[in-house]
């Protein structure tokens, strides 16, 4: 018995040793594979706490090695003074976040938007007041330069959405003027644009943006490849893999250099209450809580390469939840490598599947 026991011990020890060697070999192979890859920018949009959703700082603190840039969502156009901007945090808070990021070898890009959530029309008009007037554009650009230099930002992301079609060309012109000014200061300019596929799946706001000129004038085009399905549509994937690829193809076809394309990645999902006809923007953590609470079974949709689940709540309402997880992220990162893109932009840090931060360095080489 003692001899047999010793033999079994030896066999088990050898098996464990072989498994450990195999695991180490796989890790080493992934590291070697990534050595030869082109470094990709990983931009993470940064917000403060939103209701019950955590702010982005804890993610920055724990995952900064897998990030290149953070983009704080702190500024919007002033609806009272065309060309001015309104901030949502104190100067001390800005300095603290920016200094902390720089100490982590992260760049910081300020984000300026025109989102007035009470009405889409207001955001259009406030943007138009700046874009359609040369003097207001000049004041706007000077205000941005002052803010960037005062707080030592490394660049800017312009996120003007739902523009008037008549402002299409003036928006392109403003980006040219802004890039000319900021590039002289050594600062970069990226532009967030709606996903466009050039067909019936295109975002209804996408023709308002001249991809070719924006791709020419800016340093990067952050294509918002999320919300393929949203509160205005039936339930479905936030970003199916074929729709995402179609947006990349559209951008390339319309003259955007692949070295300037930043692929938008959702960290969130949507929970459709199909009984009440309502839809809730939800974090990964919140959705997993609903899955557990209602004992829902996650299904994988092979067509879109994304996960989803259904459940019935205590009010007997039927729900469908679609979201992104680390597995669906992997398919998007494959596209980044396939098309040799500049990188990705995650909306937003703190909502995502925590396993994103394991998948990102496995799939792509992070630019630092």
Steps between C-alpha positions, in 0.01 A plus 500: 500500500782738594671435164175558309431816699848632427456419128167687496663796676774510235245483215286777653809718560615453141151581369484821705848592381403448136184708546699783658758485221223511241334798669831687522573417137161641392556821699849535351362440149236773548766740623723416200206539260427844642866609474480513121160671489445868428425688823135614518354796684255406775294808578261486792227758541499619858201622701414576859247283683164487317219414741571147618771444237856543629732768370795407279789572737509154666538340156778741406679425828482122453532465121724786389756258352238398240407861415670766286268799539216609724243749369307674781142585410495837681419772246204604289421797280361804680140553390510865610835614355592357156865397499521449875505167683348391831684256726345263753789462746730730695844612388655310792327178393623541142858550616482200733366261232736627228809489721412150622458381138830653389677329790359171362642580155150568362409785266190705578265639234222739597158419349267780387141409413166662414274255682211675673304198613167678536480548122696399190391818322674721757831324447471551124432870537776560757752328268372696202550829684872418514550322169313736266678816615870556428550735796337252740716217364810713562392576858418130557841385378680759711303396809593136438868589457497694825338212690734240353810701581381601848436141609768329291271278291667299224217544252128529448207290383213689337170320556238714325203283415168547319610801296289683245577372152569862402792502748674201341764703315548759774564217748774362273644850468499548877691172545758618243543834679519330839755244380715770339506692830547208741748303290729805516482466879589130476145393590285245316140529380262205469136512393220269614268415210189279475547157344415497131465193280364683196187284498174464692691407817674840510439728795237759395737781603802368311461687165550821702872415525746517211723201577748583225570858606488424872742212445728736309492789748502320836759276663244226560138406433331331798217306330221439750443137406237433763122537529432299185191410702380758749180637661370604157535149355391148580723303742829383358878521520669823606754440223491186287834398354389527135346847556820609674707375207267677255565832678876447466466420131283810448760725666784353295297529180441868577866584533561473875854368553499177703766659721238755612205267571416449867235231541232579758439226757200486732552415864125495561186328377127564461218333695175511303177471700297378204176497702520869597683608185788648703877459472767542768865588444681253727850420622641150467486460880134604509406258223681215672302587814175468306617173347570357845186639662267355238709185434531587133712292264751691287487405133759568235373642173724356229374748239603812690769333714352658813331370819139554610240365741128525572306509826161585651507743794278507812246716318473226235670722241707325234857623451773452243853607590780533244849611594873462440734273693865400471418235239312740270778756554747245367322494163524880475869494590553245222362764260743759637786263414349391167465858374808633680305778674633764735322352801177501700296744708298354789177665613546513787747391767321344799203345317683216326548131563810488728640225276549761223832572668616142455384482136651830382870420569448143375364618164689819428817680597416810705670823393660687790 
